[in-house]
Amino acid sequence: MLKKHEVMKNLITGMSGGALLMISDWLMGALKSDNVSNGIVQSSWREMASWRFEAALLIASVAVVMLFIGARDMIRVMKMSTLRKDPWSVRAVQAFELGAIAIVVSELFIHVKGCILPILYKALYGTNLMGADMLTIVEDVFFYMAIPFYVFTAIMLICTSVPYVYQIWLGRIHVPRFFMALNPLVIWLFGLILRLFKATVITNFTQAFISLGIVLLFYGMLQHVIHTRSREEEE
């Protein structure tokens, strides 16, 4: 039997870590209104203060540890929700465990990539290199980390969101049905739709949508634990 208060505390820790990641996202990702994109390189990078990236990395390093603390108990809670007679429920919980681990790894990749590339571009901008050469160097560095970055991000988005939705649909996660839309994958897709408006304010706001999805995932699991605890007390 899990200690409910301890689980709730750890889930709140994970949720707080996600909130810190949102701050880190905005620090490293908010761009000027006249920004021009050139592939993965943004023109605003050269004018962004270096302290923003330093602060973003520092905040993210703390937040990732908090995510790990929350993810461990989120996995335990999900395992307790398994419907043993449903093989799909068992597979869903197994996939969720992989996705919860990927949350920690992918967020580390996202924030290292999001800070290292602008820092590198700013450093190169102060040299005598031609613009095309600077772009090539930054893109080459990104391609070295691209495969694990995209793989772990995809695993995190899919393997947390789909099992979470399935367990809610089965009634094994005790939250209202609209929580099925409050998961990292749906929030990320919603952010992509908003970016179609190509407004800088909206684009900057959506920089933190993956982290927002993680916060909402933790919140949903916390509500499930609170609800389950209330039922036990009534008994």
N, C-alpha and C positions, 0 to 999 in steps of 0.2 A: 504494500500500500504506500503510495507516494504521500509525503507530507505536503498538504495543500498549501500551507502558508509559504513553505520553502519554494515550492514550484511557482506560485504566484510571484514571489519576489524575484526569482530568476527570469521569468517571462517578462516582467516589468524591466529588468535589467537589459534583456535583449531588445525590447521595444525602445528603451532609451538610447541604446546603441544605434538603432536604426535612425532615430531622430538626430543624433549627432552626425551620422553619415549624410543626412539631408543638408545640414549646415556645411559639411565638407564639400558636398556636391556643388552648392551654390558658390562657395569660395573659389573653387577651381574651375567652375564651368560658366559662370555668369559673364556674358560678353557685352561689348559696347553696341550701341544701336547701329553704328556704321561698320560693323564687323563684316569682313569678306572671307568666305570659306574657300580654301584651296586644297581640296581633298580632305585630309584629316587635320591640316594646319589652318589655324584661325589667325587672321591679321591682328586681332585684339591681344594676342598673347604677348607681343613685344612691349605693349604699354601697361600690362597688368603688373601690379606690385608683387615682388618676389615673396613678401610676407604672406600673401594669400595662399600660395602653394605650400609654404612651410607650415602654416597653420592648418591647412587642409590635411596634410600628411600626418601631423601630430594628432589632430582630432580623429582621423580615420584609424590610426594605430590603436588608440584607446577604444574606439567604437567596435573594432573587430573583436577585441577581447570580450567586450560586453555581449556581442552577438554570439560568440562561442558559448558563453555561460547560459544564455537564453536558449540557444539551439539544442543543447543537451537535454534540457527538460521538455522542450517542444517535441523532440523525438520520443521521449518517454510517454508524454501525454498522447501522442498519436498512436503509439503501440497499444496503449490501453483502450483505444477506440476501435481496435481491429474487430471485425465481424468474422470470427473463425470459420464459420460455415460458408463464407463467401470468398472463394479464392482470389477474386479481383480486389477485395478489400485487403487481403493479406499482401498482395503484390503492390497495392497502392501505398500501404504503410512502408513497405521496403523501399519503394521509390522515393517516398517522402524523406526517409532517413538519408538517402544519398543527396537529395536536394537541399536538406537542412545543412549538411556538411558543406555543400557547394556554396551556400550563402556566404560562409566565412571566407572561403578561398576566392570566390568571384569578386566579392566586395574589396578584398585586398588587391586583386588585379585591377579592378576598375579605378581605384584611387591612386595606385602607383602609376598606372598608365596616364591617368588624367592630370597628374602633376609632373611626372618626369618629362613628357613630351614638350609641354610649354617651357619648362626650365631649360631643356636642351635647346629649343628654338631661340629663347632669349639669349643664351650664351653664344650661339652661332651668329646671331644677328649683330653682335659686337665685333665680329671678325671681318676679314676681307673677302669672305666667300660670296659667290654670286647667289642670288635668290634661288635659282633652280638647284644649286648644289645643297643649300640649306634644306630645301624641301625633300630632296632625295635622302639625305642623312636621317632626317626625322622619320620619314616613311620607312626607311630600312630598319630603324630601331623598333618601330611599331610592329612591323611584320615579324620580327623575332618573337614577340610576345602575343601575336594575334591569335594563333591557334588555341593555346590554353585559355586566353581571355574569352574568346567566343564560345569555346566548348563549355567552360565552367559557368559562364553566364547563361547559356542555353539550358544546361542541366538545372541550374538554380531556378530559372523561371518556370520551366515545365514540370520538374519533379517535385516542386513544392506546391504549385498551384493546382495541377490536375488532381493529385491525390486528396488535397484539402477540399476541393469542390466535391469530389466523389464521396468522401466521408460525411460531408454536410448533407448531401443528397440522400445518403443512406440513413441519416438521422443519428449517426455515431458521434458527430461533433455537434454539441447542443448550442447552436446559435441560430438566429433567424436566417431564412433562406437568402435574403439579399446579401449576406456575407459571402455568398459564392462569387460575387463580383468583386469583392475586396481582397484581391490577391495580387502578387507581384506581376504575373503575366498579363492580366486584364489591365492593371494600372499602367504598365509599360506600353501596351498597345494603345490605350487611351492617350498617353503622352505623344505617341507617334502621330495619331490623328490630329491632335492639337497643333503639332509642329507644321502641319500642312498650311496653316494660316500664315506662316513665315513672319510672325511678329516677334521682335526681339524679346519683349517682356514675357510672352507666352513660352518662347523657346527656353529662356533662362529659367522660368518657373518649372518646366518639365525636366530640367536637368536632374532633379531629385526624385523623379517618379519611381525608379526602381527601389530606391531606399524607402520611399513612401509606401510602396507595396509590401515591403518587409515589415514596416511598422504595423500596417493593417493586419498582416498575417499573425504577428505576435499578439495583437489586440484581440483578434478572433479566438486564438487559442486561450488567451487569458479569460475571455468571457465564457468560454466552454468550461474552464476549470472552476470559475466562480459559480456557474450554474450547477455544475456537478456537486460542488461542495455544499451548496444550499440544499440540494435534494437529500444529501446524506444527513445533514443536520436535522431536516424535517423527519427523517426516519428514526 
